[in-house]
Amino acid sequence: MAVAGGLAAALRSRGTTEPFKVARATSAWSSLGLALAYRSAVPVPDVVYSVFGDRKLFVGYFLSLMWDRPLAVTIHAYELYTNPNPTLFKLALARAAVVTTVTEFNRRQLVERWGMEPSKVRVVRVGVDESLFSPEPRFVIMIVGMWNAKKAHEDLLRALALLGEGYEVWVVGGPGAMHGVDVREAAVRLGVSDRCIFFGQVPEQVVGALMRRADLLCCPSKVDPNGNREGFPTVLAEAMYCGLPVVATDHAGIPDVVPRILVPEGDPEALAAAIRDYRRDRTLAKCDGERNHALAASLFCESQRRALVKALADAELT
């Protein structure tokens, strides 16, 4: 009871004991304590607004009493059926000047089950971020690999900035140990973070699923500060077998296999131009994807497994 006594004293010093009485009657000491903390830390608002009719509403209710300000709340769902404090929930609803909820069904529940005045309950449906869920198609560029200098993520992000709206980059992979780069920071710095989706490190099955939904794979590899180069990026073989067109750099062993489209290392303008060409000419993209699949099937599949087995067998004979 020491805590309750301390809260009562704090409220008496502020000229009101009603919140204390309600907290005692509903065993809502923690919500009252949070309300007192907020009351001392934030300016007095015009309206106290809570989202969800659980502890957030209970804190808002006590603040509404202490500040003598109108209370408003948005009710979503679970609070109507398994409320953590039904008694306090009813008291808070009764005090609310307006209650919004996301469906007509919820509105009926508030009126019929919780006894609210129908005039106080309004349906305000969930919102959709039009920029994120627009039906306007985006051309999806996929890049897969550890975040290091050799993979040249930033060159692709700079190309994305040049391409403008309508393009989206799916980034698969995470920080690398050697010459690591912060790709998320680079996306923010270059102003393209709203057009980058970061998937992190995912299983191969997920990589394959994403490739089947992407429009193009970009592999902008370049020599890193230590002079390291790629061998042949496995992701290129996988994307080609998926039938994706690819935009890659004229780097190390890549030109031995990828006939097009190849651009110079470290050239975001050339990357952007090549990506734009594939978006503008979908017939070209389709033809190059089909060619890539046939090439990958001949170079990277069963024949290579047989070649490795033969090499190992030959080694045993020497």
C-alpha positions in Angstrom: 0.0 0.0 0.0 3.0 2.3 0.1 2.8 2.8 -3.6 -0.9 3.6 -3.4 -0.3 6.0 -0.7 2.4 7.8 -2.7 0.1 8.1 -5.7 -2.7 9.4 -3.6 -0.4 12.1 -2.1 0.8 13.0 -5.6 -2.8 13.4 -6.8 -3.9 15.4 -3.7 -1.0 17.8 -4.4 -2.5 18.3 -7.9 -6.0 19.0 -6.6 -7.7 15.8 -7.6 -8.3 12.3 -6.1 -10.7 10.9 -8.6 -8.0 9.0 -10.5 -6.8 7.4 -7.3 -10.3 6.3 -6.4 -10.8 4.7 -9.8 -7.4 3.0 -9.7 -8.1 1.6 -6.3 -11.5 0.3 -7.5 -10.2 -1.3 -10.7 -6.7 -2.3 -9.5 -5.1 -0.1 -12.2 -2.1 1.2 -10.2 0.4 0.7 -13.0 -1.7 2.7 -15.5 -2.2 5.5 -13.0 1.5 5.6 -12.3 2.3 5.9 -16.0 -0.3 8.6 -16.3 1.3 10.6 -13.5 4.7 10.2 -15.2 3.3 11.5 -18.5 1.5 14.3 -16.8 4.8 15.7 -15.5 6.6 15.2 -18.8 4.4 16.4 -21.6 2.4 19.6 -22.3 -1.3 19.6 -21.8 -3.0 18.7 -25.1 -6.4 19.8 -26.4 -7.6 16.1 -26.6 -6.2 13.0 -25.1 -6.2 10.3 -27.8 -5.5 6.6 -27.3 -5.1 3.8 -29.8 -6.4 0.4 -28.6 -8.7 0.1 -25.7 -6.3 -1.6 -23.3 -3.6 -0.1 -21.1 -3.1 2.8 -23.6 -6.7 3.8 -23.1 -6.4 3.4 -19.3 -3.5 5.7 -19.2 -5.3 8.2 -21.4 -8.4 8.0 -19.2 -6.4 8.9 -16.1 -4.7 11.8 -18.0 -8.1 13.0 -19.2 -9.3 13.1 -15.6 -6.2 14.9 -14.3 -6.0 17.4 -17.2 -9.7 17.8 -17.5 -9.4 17.3 -21.3 -11.7 15.3 -23.7 -10.8 11.7 -24.3 -10.9 9.9 -27.6 -9.9 6.4 -28.5 -9.7 4.1 -31.5 -10.8 0.5 -30.9 -9.4 -2.3 -33.1 -10.6 -5.8 -32.0 -9.2 -7.8 -29.1 -10.1 -5.2 -26.5 -13.8 -6.0 -27.2 -13.5 -9.7 -26.3 -10.5 -10.3 -23.9 -10.0 -6.9 -22.3 -7.4 -6.8 -19.6 -9.6 -4.7 -17.3 -13.2 -4.8 -18.4 -14.4 -2.6 -15.5 -12.0 0.2 -16.3 -12.7 -0.2 -20.0 -16.4 0.6 -19.5 -15.5 3.6 -17.3 -13.1 4.9 -20.0 -15.7 4.4 -22.8 -18.3 6.2 -20.8 -15.9 9.2 -20.4 -14.8 9.3 -24.0 -16.2 12.1 -26.1 -15.8 10.1 -29.2 -14.9 6.4 -30.0 -13.7 5.4 -33.4 -13.5 1.8 -34.6 -12.5 0.1 -37.8 -15.6 -1.9 -38.8 -19.4 -1.7 -38.5 -19.3 -5.0 -36.7 -17.1 -3.5 -34.0 -19.5 -0.5 -33.8 -22.4 -2.9 -33.0 -20.3 -4.7 -30.4 -19.5 -1.4 -28.7 -23.2 -0.4 -28.6 -24.8 -3.8 -27.9 -22.1 -5.4 -25.7 -20.5 -2.5 -24.0 -23.5 -0.2 -23.8 -22.1 2.8 -25.6 -24.3 5.6 -27.0 -24.5 5.0 -30.7 -24.0 8.7 -31.4 -20.5 8.6 -29.8 -19.2 5.7 -31.9 -17.9 6.3 -35.5 -16.4 3.9 -38.0 -13.0 5.1 -39.3 -11.5 2.3 -41.3 -7.8 1.3 -41.4 -5.7 3.4 -43.7 -3.5 2.4 -46.6 -0.2 4.1 -47.5 -0.9 4.9 -51.1 2.8 5.3 -51.9 3.6 1.7 -50.6 0.6 -0.1 -51.9 0.0 1.6 -55.2 -1.2 -0.6 -58.1 1.2 1.2 -60.3 3.8 -1.3 -61.5 7.5 -1.0 -60.4 10.4 -2.5 -62.2 12.1 -4.7 -59.7 15.9 -4.9 -59.7 17.4 -7.6 -57.5 20.9 -7.6 -56.0 22.1 -10.6 -53.9 25.3 -10.8 -51.9 27.2 -9.8 -48.8 27.6 -6.1 -48.2 31.1 -5.5 -49.1 33.0 -3.2 -51.4 33.5 -5.9 -54.1 29.7 -6.3 -54.6 29.4 -2.5 -55.3 25.9 -2.0 -53.8 26.3 1.7 -53.8 26.9 1.9 -57.5 23.5 0.3 -58.0 21.9 2.7 -55.5 23.4 5.6 -57.4 21.9 4.2 -60.6 18.6 3.9 -58.8 18.7 7.6 -57.9 19.3 8.4 -61.6 16.4 6.2 -62.8 13.8 8.1 -60.7 10.4 6.8 -59.8 9.0 3.4 -61.0 12.0 1.4 -60.1 12.6 -0.7 -56.9 15.6 -2.5 -55.6 15.3 -5.8 -53.7 18.4 -6.2 -51.5 19.1 -9.7 -50.4 22.1 -10.3 -48.1 23.7 -8.6 -45.2 26.9 -7.1 -43.9 30.2 -8.8 -44.9 33.3 -9.2 -42.9 35.8 -7.8 -45.5 35.5 -4.1 -46.4 31.9 -4.1 -45.1 29.6 -1.3 -46.2 26.4 -0.1 -44.7 23.9 -0.4 -47.6 21.0 0.9 -45.5 22.9 4.0 -44.6 23.9 4.5 -48.3 20.3 4.2 -49.4 19.3 6.9 -46.9 22.2 9.1 -47.9 21.4 8.8 -51.6 17.7 9.5 -51.1 16.5 6.1 -52.4 15.6 4.3 -49.2 11.9 4.5 -50.0 12.6 2.4 -53.1 14.7 -0.3 -51.5 13.4 -3.4 -49.9 15.8 -5.1 -47.5 15.3 -8.9 -47.1 18.4 -9.7 -45.1 20.1 -13.1 -45.4 17.5 -15.6 -46.4 17.5 -19.3 -47.4 18.1 -20.3 -51.0 14.5 -21.2 -51.5 13.5 -17.6 -50.7 16.2 -16.3 -53.1 14.7 -18.5 -55.8 11.2 -17.3 -55.0 12.3 -13.7 -55.2 14.1 -14.2 -58.5 10.9 -15.6 -60.0 9.2 -12.3 -59.1 12.0 -9.9 -60.0 12.4 -8.2 -63.4 16.1 -8.2 -63.5 19.2 -9.1 -61.6 22.0 -6.6 -61.2 25.6 -7.7 -60.4 27.7 -4.5 -60.4 30.9 -6.2 -59.1 34.2 -4.3 -59.0 37.7 -4.6 -57.7 37.8 -3.9 -54.0 40.4 -1.7 -52.2 42.7 -4.7 -51.6 42.6 -5.7 -55.3 40.2 -8.6 -54.7 37.9 -9.7 -57.6 35.0 -12.1 -58.0 35.4 -15.6 -59.3 32.1 -16.1 -60.9 29.2 -14.9 -58.7 26.9 -17.9 -58.1 23.9 -15.6 -58.0 24.5 -14.8 -61.7 24.2 -18.5 -62.6 21.1 -18.8 -60.4 19.4 -15.8 -61.9 20.3 -16.8 -65.5 18.8 -20.3 -64.9 15.6 -18.6 -63.5 15.4 -16.9 -66.9 16.1 -13.4 -65.7 17.9 -10.8 -67.8 21.0 -9.6 -66.0 23.0 -6.4 -66.0 26.6 -7.0 -64.8 29.9 -5.3 -65.0 32.9 -6.2 -67.3 34.6 -7.7 -64.3 36.9 -10.7 -63.8 35.3 -13.9 -65.2 31.8 -12.5 -65.8 32.3 -11.6 -69.5 33.4 -15.2 -70.2 29.8 -16.2 -69.6 27.4 -13.2 -69.7 27.2 -11.9 -73.3 25.0 -8.9 -72.4 24.4 -6.5 -70.8 27.9 -5.6 -69.5 28.9 -2.2 -68.3 32.2 -0.7 -67.0 33.0 -1.1 -63.3 32.0 1.8 -61.0 29.8 3.5 -63.6 26.3 4.1 -62.1 25.2 6.1 -65.3 25.9 3.0 -67.5 24.1 0.8 -65.0 21.1 3.1 -65.1 21.1 3.2 -68.9 21.2 -0.6 -69.2 18.4 -1.1 -66.7 16.3 1.5 -68.4 16.8 -0.3 -71.8 15.4 -3.5 -70.3 12.4 -1.8 -68.9 11.6 0.0 -72.1 12.1 -3.1 -74.3 10.3 -6.0 -72.6 10.8 -8.1 -75.7 14.5 -7.7 -75.4 14.3 -8.6 -71.7 12.3 -11.7 -72.5 14.6 -12.9 -75.2 17.7 -12.3 -73.1 16.1 -14.1 -70.2 15.4 -17.1 -72.3 18.9 -17.1 -73.7 20.3 -16.8 -70.2 18.3 -19.9 -69.1 19.6 -21.9 -72.0 23.1 -20.8 -71.3 22.9 -21.6 -67.6 21.4 -25.0 -68.3 24.4 -25.9 -70.5 27.1 -24.4 -68.2 26.0 -24.7 -64.6 23.9 -27.7 -64.0 24.4 -31.5 -64.3 27.3 -31.2 -66.7 29.3 -29.3 -64.0 28.5 -31.9 -61.3 29.8 -34.6 -63.6 32.9 -32.5 -64.4 33.7 -32.2 -60.7 33.2 -35.9 -60.1 35.5 -36.7 -63.0 38.2 -34.2 -61.7 38.1 -35.9 -58.3 38.3 -39.3 -59.8 41.3 -38.2 -62.0 43.0 -36.8 -58.9 42.6 -40.2 -57.2 44.3 -41.9 -60.1 47.3 -39.7 -60.1 
